[in-house]
Amino acid sequence: MFRWVVRYLLLATLLMLGGVVQASVVKPASVVFLNPGHATEPFWVSYSEFMQAAARDLGMQLRIVYGARDTGKLLAAAH
């Protein structure tokens, strides 16, 4: 039950970050997660996998960009 609640709370976050999808748009919503950690850190890898599973369940596309604790890299990816 807890995982289900967390997944759908994550959905709300993804929708806020991804914007509102218009009913006339056929392609799935696309969201980018700017992950501040490294791609080798167990916490951030599992967090990203959880987000990817939630996005897949909801028919959304999720792209993950790892910032490797580099603020400049994250800011560049955000633009």
Secondary structure as GFF3:
##gff-version 3
##sequence-region A 1 79
A	DSSP	alpha_helix	2	18	.	.	.	ID=ss1
A	DSSP	beta_strand	30	35	.	.	.	ID=ss2
A	DSSP	alpha_helix	42	57	.	.	.	ID=ss3
A	DSSP	beta_strand	61	66	.	.	.	ID=ss4
A	DSSP	alpha_helix	71	78	.	.	.	ID=ss5
###
